[in-house]
Amino acid sequence: MNVTPTAPATANVQETLDRLNTPSGPSNSNGLASLDQADFLRLLTTQLSLQDPLEPANNEEMLAQMAQFSSLAASTDSSETLNDISAKLDNLIAAQNAAAEASRAAIEAVRSANPAA
Protein backbone atom coordinates (compact mmCIF):
# COMPACT_ATOMS: atom_id res chain seq x y z
CA MET A 1 0.00 0.00 0.00
CA ASN A 2 1.60 3.23 -1.16
CA VAL A 3 0.71 6.34 0.77
CA THR A 4 1.57 9.63 -0.86
CA PRO A 5 1.54 12.70 1.35
CA THR A 6 -0.93 15.39 0.46
CA ALA A 7 0.23 18.87 -0.47
CA PRO A 8 -0.75 20.43 2.91
CA ALA A 9 1.05 17.65 4.81
CA THR A 10 4.16 18.13 2.69
CA ALA A 11 3.99 21.88 3.25
CA ASN A 12 3.71 21.36 7.02
CA VAL A 13 6.69 19.01 7.04
CA GLN A 14 8.74 21.45 4.98
CA GLU A 15 7.69 24.34 7.22
CA THR A 16 8.73 22.38 10.31
CA LEU A 17 12.08 21.47 8.76
CA ASP A 18 12.69 25.07 7.73
CA ARG A 19 11.88 26.28 11.26
CA LEU A 20 14.24 23.70 12.80
CA ASN A 21 17.02 24.55 10.38
CA THR A 22 16.73 28.30 10.78
CA PRO A 23 19.98 29.61 12.29
CA SER A 24 19.90 31.46 15.57
CA GLY A 25 19.56 35.23 15.40
CA PRO A 26 22.77 37.22 15.16
CA SER A 27 24.29 38.59 18.32
CA ASN A 28 26.23 41.81 18.72
CA SER A 29 29.52 39.98 18.22
CA ASN A 30 30.87 37.92 15.37
CA GLY A 31 32.50 34.58 14.75
CA LEU A 32 32.26 31.77 17.25
CA ALA A 33 30.92 34.07 19.94
CA SER A 34 27.62 34.21 18.07
CA LEU A 35 27.08 30.44 18.33
CA ASP A 36 24.82 29.21 21.10
CA GLN A 37 23.56 25.90 22.46
CA ALA A 38 20.93 25.57 19.74
CA ASP A 39 23.66 25.91 17.09
CA PHE A 40 25.76 23.28 18.85
CA LEU A 41 22.84 20.85 19.03
CA ARG A 42 22.04 21.50 15.36
CA LEU A 43 25.67 20.78 14.40
CA LEU A 44 25.76 17.66 16.57
CA THR A 45 22.54 16.20 15.16
CA THR A 46 23.64 17.01 11.61
CA GLN A 47 27.00 15.37 12.22
CA LEU A 48 25.31 12.27 13.64
CA SER A 49 22.76 12.06 10.83
CA LEU A 50 25.42 12.37 8.11
CA GLN A 51 27.94 9.93 9.53
CA ASP A 52 28.66 6.63 7.85
CA PRO A 53 26.71 3.92 9.73
CA LEU A 54 29.47 1.41 9.01
CA GLU A 55 32.11 3.73 10.51
CA PRO A 56 30.42 5.79 13.23
CA ALA A 57 32.13 8.70 14.92
CA ASN A 58 34.64 7.91 17.62
CA ASN A 59 33.10 8.24 21.10
CA GLU A 60 36.23 9.99 22.37
CA GLU A 61 35.96 12.63 19.65
CA MET A 62 32.27 13.21 20.42
CA LEU A 63 33.00 13.53 24.16
CA ALA A 64 35.86 15.92 23.42
CA GLN A 65 33.54 18.12 21.34
CA MET A 66 30.94 18.15 24.11
CA ALA A 67 33.59 18.96 26.71
CA GLN A 68 34.89 21.83 24.59
CA PHE A 69 31.40 23.21 24.18
CA SER A 70 30.70 22.88 27.91
CA SER A 71 33.93 24.69 28.66
CA LEU A 72 33.06 27.45 26.20
CA ALA A 73 29.57 27.81 27.69
CA ALA A 74 31.02 28.05 31.21
CA SER A 75 33.54 30.65 30.06
CA THR A 76 30.79 32.68 28.39
CA ASP A 77 28.64 32.51 31.52
CA SER A 78 31.60 33.59 33.66
CA SER A 79 32.28 36.49 31.33
CA GLU A 80 28.65 37.63 31.49
CA THR A 81 28.68 37.36 35.29
CA LEU A 82 31.89 39.41 35.53
CA ASN A 83 30.41 42.06 33.23
CA ASP A 84 27.32 42.25 35.47
CA ILE A 85 29.49 42.59 38.57
CA SER A 86 31.56 45.29 36.88
CA ALA A 87 28.45 47.26 35.94
CA LYS A 88 27.10 47.01 39.49
CA LEU A 89 30.42 48.18 40.93
CA ASP A 90 30.46 51.13 38.53
CA ASN A 91 26.94 52.05 39.69
CA LEU A 92 28.02 51.72 43.33
CA ILE A 93 31.03 53.97 42.80
CA ALA A 94 28.86 56.56 41.04
CA ALA A 95 26.37 56.46 43.94
CA GLN A 96 29.16 56.84 46.49
CA ASN A 97 30.61 59.79 44.59
CA ALA A 98 27.17 61.43 44.43
CA ALA A 99 26.66 60.86 48.17
CA ALA A 100 30.09 62.31 48.95
CA GLU A 101 29.36 65.36 46.79
CA ALA A 102 25.97 65.83 48.49
CA SER A 103 27.67 65.53 51.90
CA ARG A 104 30.26 68.18 50.93
CA ALA A 105 27.51 70.46 49.68
CA ALA A 106 25.56 70.02 52.94
CA ILE A 107 28.66 70.81 55.01
CA GLU A 108 29.30 73.94 52.93
CA ALA A 109 25.67 74.98 53.33
CA VAL A 110 25.90 74.59 57.12
CA ARG A 111 29.19 76.53 57.23
CA SER A 112 27.84 79.37 55.13
CA ALA A 113 24.65 79.52 57.24
CA ASN A 114 26.66 79.53 60.46
CA PRO A 115 29.83 81.54 59.81
CA ALA A 116 30.71 81.80 63.52
CA ALA A 117 31.01 78.05 64.01
C-alpha atoms as one frame of an Amber mdcrd trajectory, in Angstrom:
protein
   0.000   0.000   0.000   1.605   3.232  -1.155   0.710   6.342   0.767   1.568
   9.633  -0.862   1.536  12.700   1.347  -0.934  15.386   0.456   0.227  18.869
  -0.472  -0.749  20.434   2.907   1.054  17.651   4.812   4.160  18.131   2.691
   3.992  21.884   3.254   3.715  21.364   7.024   6.687  19.015   7.038   8.743
  21.446   4.979   7.685  24.337   7.222   8.734  22.383  10.306  12.084  21.470
   8.761  12.691  25.072   7.728  11.882  26.275  11.258  14.235  23.698  12.802
  17.023  24.549  10.377  16.733  28.302  10.781  19.977  29.613  12.295  19.897
  31.463  15.568  19.561  35.228  15.402  22.766  37.216  15.162  24.292  38.592
  18.316  26.231  41.806  18.720  29.519  39.976  18.224  30.872  37.918  15.370
  32.504  34.579  14.748  32.261  31.768  17.250  30.917  34.066  19.939  27.617
  34.211  18.066  27.080  30.435  18.331  24.822  29.214  21.104  23.563  25.901
  22.458  20.934  25.575  19.735  23.661  25.912  17.095  25.762  23.283  18.852
  22.843  20.848  19.025  22.044  21.496  15.358  25.668  20.776  14.402  25.764
  17.664  16.574  22.542  16.202  15.162  23.644  17.011  11.612  26.996  15.368
  12.225  25.305  12.269  13.638  22.760  12.060  10.828  25.419  12.372   8.107
  27.942   9.929   9.527  28.661   6.630   7.854  26.708   3.917   9.730  29.474
   1.410   9.015  32.108   3.732  10.511  30.416   5.793  13.235  32.131   8.699
  14.919  34.635   7.914  17.616  33.103   8.236  21.099  36.226   9.991  22.374
  35.959  12.635  19.649  32.274  13.213  20.425  33.002  13.528  24.159  35.863
  15.919  23.423  33.542  18.115  21.336  30.940  18.145  24.110  33.589  18.956
  26.708  34.894  21.834  24.591  31.395  23.215  24.179  30.699  22.876  27.907
  33.934  24.692  28.664  33.056  27.455  26.198  29.570  27.812  27.691  31.015
  28.046  31.213  33.536  30.647  30.057  30.791  32.684  28.391  28.635  32.506
  31.521  31.598  33.595  33.663  32.282  36.493  31.333  28.649  37.633  31.494
  28.683  37.362  35.294  31.886  39.405  35.525  30.406  42.057  33.227  27.316
  42.252  35.468  29.493  42.593  38.571  31.565  45.288  36.883  28.453  47.265
  35.936  27.101  47.009  39.488  30.420  48.176  40.929  30.460  51.129  38.527
  26.939  52.052  39.693  28.024  51.719  43.334  31.034  53.974  42.797  28.860
  56.556  41.043  26.365  56.459  43.942  29.161  56.843  46.493  30.612  59.790
  44.586  27.169  61.427  44.427  26.662  60.862  48.171  30.093  62.309  48.951
  29.355  65.361  46.791  25.975  65.825  48.494  27.674  65.534  51.899  30.262
  68.177  50.931  27.509  70.459  49.684  25.561  70.016  52.936  28.658  70.809
  55.014  29.303  73.937  52.930  25.672  74.980  53.326  25.899  74.588  57.124
  29.190  76.525  57.230  27.839  79.366  55.135  24.649  79.519  57.242  26.657
  79.534  60.465  29.832  81.543  59.806  30.712  81.799  63.521  31.006  78.051
  64.011
